[in-house]
Amino acid sequence: MLIREQVYWLFMETHDPAAVLDLSSVGCQVPLAEIYRTTDLTDFSG
């Protein structure tokens, strides 16, 4: 997940399905569960 912090971008990795993508520069918060609700997140690592 990339988050803009003033003049730079911050990369954050999460495995928490309850995490929220905070787009404060546009006044929006998006739950990751909403983004991936129709995506098969099966682990393909073998």
SEFIZA-3560 file (N, C-alpha, C; in Angstrom, 3 decimals):
REM SEFIZA-3560
<numar><xx>0.852</xx><yy>-1.147</yy><zz>0.000</zz><atom>N</atom></numar>
<numar><xx>0.000</xx><yy>0.000</yy><zz>0.000</zz><atom>CA</atom></numar>
<numar><xx>0.911</xx><yy>1.227</yy><zz>0.000</zz><atom>C</atom></numar>
<numar><xx>0.617</xx><yy>2.185</yy><zz>-0.840</zz><atom>N</atom></numar>
<numar><xx>1.382</xx><yy>3.431</yy><zz>-0.877</zz><atom>CA</atom></numar>
<numar><xx>0.564</xx><yy>4.536</yy><zz>-0.234</zz><atom>C</atom></numar>
<numar><xx>1.195</xx><yy>5.279</yy><zz>0.640</zz><atom>N</atom></numar>
<numar><xx>0.538</xx><yy>6.383</yy><zz>1.335</zz><atom>CA</atom></numar>
<numar><xx>1.373</xx><yy>7.631</yy><zz>1.146</zz><atom>C</atom></numar>
<numar><xx>0.737</xx><yy>8.702</yy><zz>0.754</zz><atom>N</atom></numar>
<numar><xx>1.478</xx><yy>9.956</yy><zz>0.576</zz><atom>CA</atom></numar>
<numar><xx>1.586</xx><yy>10.673</yy><zz>1.914</zz><atom>C</atom></numar>
<numar><xx>2.788</xx><yy>10.999</yy><zz>2.296</zz><atom>N</atom></numar>
<numar><xx>3.078</xx><yy>11.736</yy><zz>3.523</zz><atom>CA</atom></numar>
<numar><xx>3.731</xx><yy>13.060</yy><zz>3.131</zz><atom>C</atom></numar>
<numar><xx>2.941</xx><yy>14.079</yy><zz>2.974</zz><atom>N</atom></numar>
<numar><xx>3.383</xx><yy>15.419</yy><zz>2.582</zz><atom>CA</atom></numar>
<numar><xx>4.092</xx><yy>15.389</yy><zz>1.238</zz><atom>C</atom></numar>
<numar><xx>5.421</xx><yy>15.393</yy><zz>1.186</zz><atom>N</atom></numar>
<numar><xx>6.135</xx><yy>15.486</yy><zz>-0.088</zz><atom>CA</atom></numar>
<numar><xx>6.726</xx><yy>14.141</yy><zz>-0.552</zz><atom>C</atom></numar>
<numar><xx>6.462</xx><yy>13.054</yy><zz>0.158</zz><atom>N</atom></numar>
<numar><xx>7.006</xx><yy>11.768</yy><zz>-0.246</zz><atom>CA</atom></numar>
<numar><xx>5.938</xx><yy>10.685</yy><zz>-0.104</zz><atom>C</atom></numar>
<numar><xx>6.209</xx><yy>9.527</yy><zz>-0.694</zz><atom>N</atom></numar>
<numar><xx>5.301</xx><yy>8.382</yy><zz>-0.615</zz><atom>CA</atom></numar>
<numar><xx>5.881</xx><yy>7.351</yy><zz>0.335</zz><atom>C</atom></numar>
<numar><xx>5.023</xx><yy>6.704</yy><zz>1.100</zz><atom>N</atom></numar>
<numar><xx>5.418</xx><yy>5.697</yy><zz>2.073</zz><atom>CA</atom></numar>
<numar><xx>4.810</xx><yy>4.362</yy><zz>1.652</zz><atom>C</atom></numar>
<numar><xx>5.645</xx><yy>3.329</yy><zz>1.512</zz><atom>N</atom></numar>
<numar><xx>5.171</xx><yy>1.995</yy><zz>1.171</zz><atom>CA</atom></numar>
<numar><xx>4.921</xx><yy>1.224</yy><zz>2.452</zz><atom>C</atom></numar>
<numar><xx>3.737</xx><yy>0.632</yy><zz>2.562</zz><atom>N</atom></numar>
<numar><xx>3.400</xx><yy>-0.172</yy><zz>3.731</zz><atom>CA</atom></numar>
<numar><xx>2.823</xx><yy>-1.492</yy><zz>3.264</zz><atom>C</atom></numar>
<numar><xx>3.274</xx><yy>-2.594</yy><zz>3.854</zz><atom>N</atom></numar>
<numar><xx>2.737</xx><yy>-3.904</yy><zz>3.550</zz><atom>CA</atom></numar>
<numar><xx>1.850</xx><yy>-4.335</yy><zz>4.703</zz><atom>C</atom></numar>
<numar><xx>0.711</xx><yy>-4.896</yy><zz>4.371</zz><atom>N</atom></numar>
<numar><xx>-0.188</xx><yy>-5.374</yy><zz>5.418</zz><atom>CA</atom></numar>
<numar><xx>-0.816</xx><yy>-6.696</yy><zz>5.011</zz><atom>C</atom></numar>
<numar><xx>-1.115</xx><yy>-7.496</yy><zz>6.007</zz><atom>N</atom></numar>
<numar><xx>-1.827</xx><yy>-8.758</yy><zz>5.799</zz><atom>CA</atom></numar>
<numar><xx>-3.138</xx><yy>-8.731</yy><zz>6.572</zz><atom>C</atom></numar>
<numar><xx>-3.476</xx><yy>-7.572</yy><zz>7.076</zz><atom>N</atom></numar>
<numar><xx>-4.677</xx><yy>-7.385</yy><zz>7.885</zz><atom>CA</atom></numar>
<numar><xx>-5.861</xx><yy>-7.052</yy><zz>6.988</zz><atom>C</atom></numar>
<numar><xx>-6.845</xx><yy>-7.941</yy><zz>6.894</zz><atom>N</atom></numar>
<numar><xx>-8.009</xx><yy>-7.670</yy><zz>6.040</zz><atom>CA</atom></numar>
<numar><xx>-8.856</xx><yy>-6.495</yy><zz>6.545</zz><atom>C</atom></numar>
<numar><xx>-8.630</xx><yy>-6.075</yy><zz>7.774</zz><atom>N</atom></numar>
<numar><xx>-9.377</xx><yy>-4.941</yy><zz>8.323</zz><atom>CA</atom></numar>
<numar><xx>-8.638</xx><yy>-3.614</yy><zz>8.131</zz><atom>C</atom></numar>
<numar><xx>-7.493</xx><yy>-3.637</yy><zz>7.440</zz><atom>N</atom></numar>
<numar><xx>-6.713</xx><yy>-2.422</yy><zz>7.216</zz><atom>CA</atom></numar>
<numar><xx>-7.494</xx><yy>-1.437</yy><zz>6.339</zz><atom>C</atom></numar>
<numar><xx>-7.151</xx><yy>-0.170</yy><zz>6.485</zz><atom>N</atom></numar>
<numar><xx>-7.834</xx><yy>0.892</yy><zz>5.746</zz><atom>CA</atom></numar>
<numar><xx>-6.803</xx><yy>1.720</yy><zz>4.998</zz><atom>C</atom></numar>
<numar><xx>-7.064</xx><yy>1.954</yy><zz>3.717</zz><atom>N</atom></numar>
<numar><xx>-6.226</xx><yy>2.829</yy><zz>2.909</zz><atom>CA</atom></numar>
<numar><xx>-6.692</xx><yy>4.257</yy><zz>3.157</zz><atom>C</atom></numar>
<numar><xx>-5.825</xx><yy>5.059</yy><zz>3.762</zz><atom>N</atom></numar>
<numar><xx>-6.175</xx><yy>6.433</yy><zz>4.124</zz><atom>CA</atom></numar>
<numar><xx>-5.690</xx><yy>7.397</yy><zz>3.049</zz><atom>C</atom></numar>
<numar><xx>-6.615</xx><yy>7.980</yy><zz>2.316</zz><atom>N</atom></numar>
<numar><xx>-6.299</xx><yy>8.969</yy><zz>1.285</zz><atom>CA</atom></numar>
<numar><xx>-6.708</xx><yy>10.337</yy><zz>1.812</zz><atom>C</atom></numar>
<numar><xx>-6.022</xx><yy>10.760</yy><zz>2.875</zz><atom>N</atom></numar>
<numar><xx>-6.404</xx><yy>11.989</yy><zz>3.567</zz><atom>CA</atom></numar>
<numar><xx>-6.285</xx><yy>13.228</yy><zz>2.683</zz><atom>C</atom></numar>
<numar><xx>-5.424</xx><yy>13.177</yy><zz>1.663</zz><atom>N</atom></numar>
<numar><xx>-5.280</xx><yy>14.344</yy><zz>0.789</zz><atom>CA</atom></numar>
<numar><xx>-6.561</xx><yy>14.638</yy><zz>0.014</zz><atom>C</atom></numar>
<numar><xx>-7.411</xx><yy>13.614</yy><zz>-0.134</zz><atom>N</atom></numar>
<numar><xx>-8.704</xx><yy>13.816</yy><zz>-0.802</zz><atom>CA</atom></numar>
<numar><xx>-9.873</xx><yy>13.520</yy><zz>0.136</zz><atom>C</atom></numar>
<numar><xx>-9.566</xx><yy>13.349</yy><zz>1.430</zz><atom>N</atom></numar>
<numar><xx>-10.612</xx><yy>13.137</yy><zz>2.431</zz><atom>CA</atom></numar>
<numar><xx>-11.345</xx><yy>11.820</yy><zz>2.289</zz><atom>C</atom></numar>
<numar><xx>-10.606</xx><yy>10.750</yy><zz>2.027</zz><atom>N</atom></numar>
<numar><xx>-11.239</xx><yy>9.453</yy><zz>1.781</zz><atom>CA</atom></numar>
<numar><xx>-10.493</xx><yy>8.351</yy><zz>2.521</zz><atom>C</atom></numar>
<numar><xx>-11.249</xx><yy>7.404</yy><zz>3.067</zz><atom>N</atom></numar>
<numar><xx>-10.681</xx><yy>6.212</yy><zz>3.673</zz><atom>CA</atom></numar>
<numar><xx>-11.377</xx><yy>5.005</yy><zz>3.054</zz><atom>C</atom></numar>
<numar><xx>-10.582</xx><yy>4.061</yy><zz>2.539</zz><atom>N</atom></numar>
<numar><xx>-11.129</xx><yy>2.901</yy><zz>1.846</zz><atom>CA</atom></numar>
<numar><xx>-10.692</xx><yy>1.631</yy><zz>2.565</zz><atom>C</atom></numar>
<numar><xx>-11.643</xx><yy>0.858</yy><zz>3.086</zz><atom>N</atom></numar>
<numar><xx>-11.287</xx><yy>-0.419</yy><zz>3.702</zz><atom>CA</atom></numar>
<numar><xx>-10.741</xx><yy>-1.383</yy><zz>2.642</zz><atom>C</atom></numar>
<numar><xx>-9.602</xx><yy>-2.022</yy><zz>2.916</zz><atom>N</atom></numar>
<numar><xx>-9.041</xx><yy>-2.961</yy><zz>1.955</zz><atom>CA</atom></numar>
<numar><xx>-9.996</xx><yy>-4.109</yy><zz>1.668</zz><atom>C</atom></numar>
<numar><xx>-10.785</xx><yy>-4.489</yy><zz>2.652</zz><atom>N</atom></numar>
<numar><xx>-11.766</xx><yy>-5.556</yy><zz>2.442</zz><atom>CA</atom></numar>
<numar><xx>-12.740</xx><yy>-5.183</yy><zz>1.326</zz><atom>C</atom></numar>
<numar><xx>-13.073</xx><yy>-3.917</yy><zz>1.198</zz><atom>N</atom></numar>
<numar><xx>-13.973</xx><yy>-3.458</yy><zz>0.137</zz><atom>CA</atom></numar>
<numar><xx>-13.297</xx><yy>-3.564</yy><zz>-1.228</zz><atom>C</atom></numar>
<numar><xx>-12.013</xx><yy>-3.257</yy><zz>-1.297</zz><atom>N</atom></numar>
<numar><xx>-11.275</xx><yy>-3.336</yy><zz>-2.555</zz><atom>CA</atom></numar>
<numar><xx>-11.187</xx><yy>-4.787</yy><zz>-3.031</zz><atom>C</atom></numar>
<numar><xx>-10.921</xx><yy>-5.697</yy><zz>-2.105</zz><atom>N</atom></numar>
<numar><xx>-10.663</xx><yy>-7.093</yy><zz>-2.465</zz><atom>CA</atom></numar>
<numar><xx>-11.853</xx><yy>-8.019</yy><zz>-2.257</zz><atom>C</atom></numar>
<numar><xx>-13.034</xx><yy>-7.505</yy><zz>-2.015</zz><atom>N</atom></numar>
<numar><xx>-14.171</xx><yy>-8.373</yy><zz>-1.672</zz><atom>CA</atom></numar>
<numar><xx>-14.546</xx><yy>-9.368</yy><zz>-2.768</zz><atom>C</atom></numar>
<numar><xx>-14.268</xx><yy>-9.083</yy><zz>-4.025</zz><atom>N</atom></numar>
<numar><xx>-14.594</xx><yy>-10.012</yy><zz>-5.104</zz><atom>CA</atom></numar>
<numar><xx>-13.346</xx><yy>-10.671</yy><zz>-5.680</zz><atom>C</atom></numar>
<numar><xx>-12.223</xx><yy>-10.600</yy><zz>-4.960</zz><atom>N</atom></numar>
<numar><xx>-10.957</xx><yy>-11.149</yy><zz>-5.428</zz><atom>CA</atom></numar>
<numar><xx>-10.629</xx><yy>-12.427</yy><zz>-4.677</zz><atom>C</atom></numar>
<numar><xx>-10.206</xx><yy>-13.443</yy><zz>-5.407</zz><atom>N</atom></numar>
<numar><xx>-9.771</xx><yy>-14.691</yy><zz>-4.791</zz><atom>CA</atom></numar>
<numar><xx>-8.348</xx><yy>-14.481</yy><zz>-4.277</zz><atom>C</atom></numar>
<numar><xx>-8.174</xx><yy>-14.464</yy><zz>-2.979</zz><atom>N</atom></numar>
<numar><xx>-6.860</xx><yy>-14.223</yy><zz>-2.383</zz><atom>CA</atom></numar>
<numar><xx>-6.168</xx><yy>-15.500</yy><zz>-1.954</zz><atom>C</atom></numar>
<numar><xx>-6.381</xx><yy>-16.563</yy><zz>-2.723</zz><atom>N</atom></numar>
<numar><xx>-5.740</xx><yy>-17.832</yy><zz>-2.437</zz><atom>CA</atom></numar>
<numar><xx>-4.223</xx><yy>-17.687</yy><zz>-2.486</zz><atom>C</atom></numar>
<numar><xx>-3.550</xx><yy>-18.282</yy><zz>-1.539</zz><atom>N</atom></numar>
<numar><xx>-2.085</xx><yy>-18.212</yy><zz>-1.481</zz><atom>CA</atom></numar>
<numar><xx>-1.494</xx><yy>-19.093</yy><zz>-2.583</zz><atom>C</atom></numar>
<numar><xx>-0.745</xx><yy>-18.483</yy><zz>-3.502</zz><atom>N</atom></numar>
<numar><xx>-0.162</xx><yy>-19.206</yy><zz>-4.611</zz><atom>CA</atom></numar>
<numar><xx>1.320</xx><yy>-19.505</yy><zz>-4.405</zz><atom>C</atom></numar>
<numar><xx>1.806</xx><yy>-19.439</yy><zz>-3.181</zz><atom>N</atom></numar>
<numar><xx>3.236</xx><yy>-19.646</yy><zz>-2.925</zz><atom>CA</atom></numar>
<numar><xx>3.659</xx><yy>-21.112</yy><zz>-3.059</zz><atom>C</atom></numar>
<numar><xx>2.699</xx><yy>-22.010</yy><zz>-3.118</zz><atom>N</atom></numar>
<numar><xx>3.008</xx><yy>-23.416</yy><zz>-3.375</zz><atom>CA</atom></numar>
<numar><xx>3.316</xx><yy>-24.141</yy><zz>-2.154</zz><atom>C</atom></numar>
//
